[in-house]
Amino acid sequence: MSDAADRDDKTEDASEKKRQDSLERGDAPVSRDVVTAAGLAGAWIAVAFVAPLQAPQATIRLGRLLEGADAIRLHRGEDAGALLVLVIREWGPTLLLLVAPLALMAVAGHVAQARPRIVGSRLHPQWSRLSPRQGWRRLFGRQGGAQALRTLARIAVALIAVAIAARGLVEPVLGALARPPALIAGDLLSAVDGVLTTTLIAVALAAAADILLSRLHWLKGLRMTRAEVKEEHRQAEGDPHVRQRQRSLRLQRARRRMIASVPQATLVIANPTHYAIALRYVRGETAAPLVLAKGVDHLALRIRGLAEAHRIPVIEDKALARSMYDQVTVDRMIPPEFYEAVAAVVHTVNKSAAGRAARYP
């Protein structure tokens, strides 16, 4: 009951992360029919292209072997070994060329479905495989029954394809046996080519359907509950409390750096108690005044107090301080729209400094 209820709760499609995790664990939607179809395609390539090139020399070697059949002796074990070496030497390269396309295509069919991965957990022994109960469930459970039906369907498709391809093939094959030996290979290859072509088409269609069903079954098995989706999203975004703590630490560090730079300011524009902006402008150092710090309320009071402690001019201009606060950024020059207003303040500060210098030489 709990398993059924759990399946019913999984109403959400699998996330991209869960799909990738499944692939990394080696759980990929792989169809054996695709591998079979790829192997048949390799066999068709071998029969259609490789075998015709090898047939003439193979026929000659077969003729030599048959002509010397009366000289073959099998009285001792060494005789059988010598005959095996002879057959391998004569037929080994040909057989290798015929088998190579089949093997390569079968491997390519598997690799095309899922990238090869080394999964360490798959190498560990799974003792549940030895459980009769688990084995019974795999064989006669819902998944085992579906797999059995798919297997029967594959066998039926293959038998029908072979029956269609082999229909009317008996007489041509028997007729080929009465022809000269040099022509038998070509006739047999043509007959086999026809059977393979028909079978390959049928198996390829079955493989396309099977890979679609395999992927749908894989995606269904990865479905998630809404709670799982929320948890994964929370983990991806990070714990809100941790993010809040990190944001708080960043603000604290930024404020410490900002306060530490106030002594380098050349003037502070302030609303008496609510806003304060520390600027630095030295002719030739920057093209425009640089914002070193800004703050509101208690931070503004701290900036102002630090400026007064270092004898930095504090200019009270409510409208300018309020309008600049939202527009300027710390460690950047002021926007161009404030050039004229700030230039007037700088001129006033310089004029006051020049007056004090004249009075107190």
C-alpha positions in Angstrom: 0.0 0.0 0.0 2.8 2.4 0.9 4.6 1.8 -2.4 1.4 2.4 -4.4 0.6 5.6 -2.4 4.2 6.8 -3.0 3.8 6.3 -6.7 0.5 8.2 -6.7 2.2 11.1 -4.9 4.8 11.4 -7.6 3.0 13.8 -9.9 5.8 16.0 -11.0 8.2 15.5 -13.9 11.8 14.7 -13.1 14.0 17.8 -12.9 17.1 18.1 -15.0 19.3 17.5 -12.0 17.5 14.2 -11.1 17.9 13.1 -14.7 21.6 13.8 -14.7 22.1 12.1 -11.3 20.4 9.0 -12.7 22.7 9.0 -15.8 25.7 9.4 -13.6 24.6 6.4 -11.6 24.5 4.4 -14.8 20.7 4.3 -14.9 20.0 5.2 -18.5 17.1 4.3 -20.8 18.9 1.7 -22.9 17.1 -0.6 -25.3 18.6 -4.0 -26.2 16.6 -3.9 -29.4 18.7 -0.9 -30.6 21.9 -2.9 -29.9 20.3 -5.9 -31.8 19.3 -3.6 -34.8 22.8 -2.1 -34.8 24.4 -5.6 -34.9 22.1 -6.6 -37.8 23.1 -3.5 -39.6 26.7 -4.5 -39.1 25.9 -8.0 -40.4 24.2 -6.4 -43.4 27.3 -4.3 -44.1 29.5 -7.3 -43.9 27.3 -9.3 -46.3 26.6 -6.5 -48.7 30.1 -4.9 -49.0 32.8 -7.0 -47.2 31.7 -10.5 -48.3 31.6 -9.8 -52.1 35.2 -8.6 -51.9 36.3 -11.6 -49.9 34.2 -14.2 -51.8 36.6 -14.9 -54.7 39.6 -15.5 -52.6 37.6 -17.5 -50.0 36.3 -19.7 -52.8 39.8 -20.4 -54.1 41.0 -21.2 -50.5 38.0 -23.5 -50.0 38.7 -25.3 -53.3 42.3 -25.9 -52.3 41.2 -27.2 -48.9 38.7 -29.6 -50.5 41.2 -30.8 -53.2 43.6 -31.8 -50.5 41.0 -33.3 -48.2 42.3 -36.8 -48.9 45.7 -35.8 -47.5 44.3 -34.7 -44.2 45.0 -37.1 -41.3 43.4 -37.0 -37.9 45.1 -40.0 -36.2 46.6 -37.9 -33.4 45.8 -34.9 -31.4 48.6 -33.0 -33.1 46.8 -33.6 -36.4 43.7 -31.8 -35.2 45.8 -28.9 -33.9 47.6 -28.6 -37.3 44.3 -28.6 -39.1 42.9 -25.9 -36.8 46.0 -23.8 -37.4 45.6 -24.2 -41.1 41.9 -23.2 -41.0 42.7 -20.2 -38.9 45.5 -19.1 -41.1 43.4 -19.4 -44.3 40.1 -18.1 -43.0 41.0 -16.0 -39.9 41.4 -12.7 -41.7 38.2 -13.2 -43.7 36.2 -14.1 -40.6 37.6 -11.1 -38.7 36.6 -8.7 -41.5 33.1 -10.2 -41.6 32.7 -10.0 -37.8 34.2 -6.6 -37.3 31.3 -4.5 -38.7 28.8 -6.5 -36.6 30.8 -5.9 -33.4 31.6 -2.3 -34.1 27.9 -1.5 -34.9 26.7 -3.3 -31.8 29.0 -1.2 -29.6 28.1 2.0 -31.4 24.4 1.2 -30.8 25.0 0.9 -27.1 27.2 4.0 -26.9 24.7 6.1 -28.9 22.1 5.5 -26.2 24.2 6.2 -23.2 27.7 7.6 -22.7 29.9 4.9 -21.2 30.5 5.6 -17.5 32.5 3.7 -14.8 30.1 3.5 -11.8 31.8 2.1 -8.7 28.5 1.2 -7.0 27.6 -1.1 -9.8 30.8 -3.1 -9.0 29.8 -3.8 -5.4 28.0 -7.1 -4.7 24.2 -6.6 -4.3 23.0 -9.3 -1.9 19.4 -8.5 -2.7 20.0 -10.2 -6.0 20.3 -13.5 -4.0 17.0 -13.0 -2.3 14.3 -15.4 -3.6 11.6 -12.9 -2.8 13.3 -10.1 -4.8 13.9 -12.5 -7.6 10.3 -13.6 -7.6 9.2 -10.0 -7.7 11.5 -9.2 -10.6 10.2 -12.2 -12.6 6.5 -12.0 -11.8 6.0 -8.4 -10.7 4.6 -5.6 -12.9 8.0 -4.7 -14.3 8.8 -8.4 -15.0 5.5 -8.9 -16.7 5.9 -5.9 -18.9 9.5 -7.0 -19.9 8.1 -10.5 -20.7 5.5 -9.0 -23.0 8.1 -6.9 -24.7 10.3 -9.9 -25.2 7.5 -11.9 -26.7 6.6 -9.0 -29.0 10.3 -8.8 -30.2 10.4 -12.6 -30.9 7.1 -12.4 -32.8 8.4 -9.5 -34.9 11.6 -11.3 -35.7 9.9 -14.6 -36.6 7.4 -12.7 -38.9 10.3 -10.9 -40.6 12.3 -14.0 -41.1 9.2 -15.9 -42.4 8.5 -13.1 -44.9 12.1 -12.9 -46.1 12.5 -16.7 -46.3 9.3 -17.2 -48.3 10.2 -18.4 -51.7 13.9 -18.7 -50.8 14.2 -22.5 -50.7 14.1 -23.1 -54.4 16.7 -20.5 -55.3 19.0 -21.9 -52.6 18.5 -25.5 -53.8 19.0 -24.3 -57.4 22.3 -22.7 -56.4 23.7 -26.0 -55.2 23.5 -27.3 -58.7 25.5 -24.5 -60.2 29.3 -24.2 -60.5 31.1 -23.8 -57.1 32.4 -20.4 -58.1 28.9 -19.0 -58.4 27.5 -20.5 -55.2 28.9 -17.9 -53.0 27.4 -15.0 -54.9 23.9 -16.7 -54.9 24.1 -17.4 -51.2 25.2 -13.9 -50.4 22.3 -12.4 -52.4 19.8 -14.7 -50.6 21.3 -13.8 -47.2 21.3 -10.1 -48.1 17.6 -10.2 -48.8 16.8 -11.9 -45.5 19.0 -9.5 -43.5 17.4 -6.5 -45.2 13.9 -7.5 -44.4 14.8 -8.5 -40.9 16.8 -5.3 -40.3 13.8 -3.1 -41.3 11.5 -5.0 -38.9 13.9 -5.0 -36.0 14.7 -1.3 -36.5 11.0 -0.4 -36.3 10.7 -2.6 -33.1 13.9 -0.9 -31.7 12.5 2.6 -32.3 9.3 1.6 -30.4 11.3 -0.1 -27.7 13.6 2.9 -27.1 10.6 5.2 -26.9 8.9 2.9 -24.3 12.2 2.6 -22.4 12.6 6.3 -22.1 9.0 6.8 -21.1 9.4 4.1 -18.4 12.7 5.7 -17.3 11.0 9.2 -17.0 8.1 7.7 -15.1 10.4 6.0 -12.6 12.1 9.4 -12.0 8.9 11.3 -11.3 9.0 13.4 -8.1 6.6 14.4 -5.4 6.0 18.1 -4.8 7.9 17.9 -1.6 10.9 16.5 -3.4 10.7 19.3 -6.0 10.6 22.0 -3.3 13.5 20.4 -1.4 15.6 20.2 -4.5 14.8 23.8 -5.3 15.7 24.8 -1.8 19.0 23.0 -2.0 19.8 24.6 -5.4 19.0 28.1 -4.1 20.6 27.5 -0.7 19.2 27.6 2.8 17.4 31.0 3.3 18.9 31.4 6.7 22.4 30.7 5.4 21.8 33.2 2.6 20.6 35.8 5.0 23.7 35.3 7.2 26.0 35.5 4.2 24.3 38.7 3.0 24.6 40.2 6.5 28.3 39.4 6.6 28.9 41.0 3.2 27.1 44.1 4.3 29.2 44.3 7.5 32.4 43.9 5.5 31.3 46.5 3.0 30.5 49.0 5.8 33.8 48.4 7.5 35.7 49.1 4.3 33.5 52.2 3.7 34.0 53.6 7.1 37.7 53.0 6.9 37.9 55.1 3.7 36.1 58.1 5.2 39.4 59.7 6.4 40.5 60.0 2.8 37.5 62.1 1.9 37.9 65.8 1.0 34.3 66.7 1.9 31.0 65.3 3.1 27.6 66.4 1.8 24.9 65.8 4.5 21.3 66.2 5.5 21.8 67.2 9.1 21.0 63.8 10.6 19.5 61.4 8.0 21.9 61.3 5.0 25.7 61.6 4.5 27.9 61.1 1.4 31.7 61.2 1.7 33.4 62.4 -1.5 37.0 62.7 -2.5 38.1 65.1 -5.2 41.7 66.1 -5.8 42.5 67.9 -9.1 44.3 65.6 -11.5 43.6 62.4 -9.4 40.2 61.6 -10.9 38.0 63.2 -13.6 35.1 63.7 -11.1 34.5 63.4 -7.4 34.7 59.8 -6.1 32.2 58.4 -3.7 34.0 56.8 -0.7 31.0 56.2 1.6 27.3 56.9 2.0 24.8 56.1 4.8 21.5 56.9 6.4 20.5 57.5 10.0 23.0 56.1 12.4 25.5 55.3 9.7 25.2 58.8 8.4 25.9 60.1 11.8 28.9 57.9 12.1 30.3 59.1 8.7 29.7 62.7 9.8 31.3 62.2 13.2 34.4 60.6 11.7 34.7 63.4 9.1 34.5 66.0 11.8 37.1 64.1 13.9 39.5 64.3 10.9 38.6 67.9 10.2 37.0 67.1 6.8 34.5 69.8 5.7 30.8 68.8 6.2 28.4 70.7 3.9 24.7 70.5 4.8 22.6 70.5 1.7 19.3 68.6 2.3 18.1 68.5 -1.3 21.5 67.6 -2.8 22.2 64.9 -0.1 18.8 63.3 -0.5 18.9 63.3 -4.4 22.5 62.0 -4.5 22.0 59.1 -2.1 19.9 57.0 -4.4 21.9 57.8 -7.5 25.5 57.3 -6.4 27.5 54.1 -5.9 30.4 53.6 -3.4 33.8 53.4 -5.1 32.5 55.1 -8.3 32.5 58.7 -9.5 29.3 60.7 -9.2 26.9 60.7 -12.2 27.3 63.6 -14.6 24.0 65.2 -13.6 25.5 66.1 -10.2 28.7 67.7 -11.7 27.5 71.3 -11.5 25.9 71.0 -8.0 29.0 69.2 -6.5 31.4 71.6 -8.3 29.7 74.5 -6.5 30.1 72.7 -3.2 33.8 72.0 -4.0 34.3 75.7 -4.9 32.7 76.8 -1.6 35.0 74.4 0.4 38.1 75.5 -1.5 37.2 79.2 -1.0 36.6 78.6 2.8 40.0 76.8 3.0 41.7 79.6 1.2 40.1 82.2 3.6 41.3 80.3 6.6 44.7 80.0 5.2 44.8 83.8 4.6 43.7 84.5 8.2 46.0 82.0 9.8 49.2 82.1 7.7 
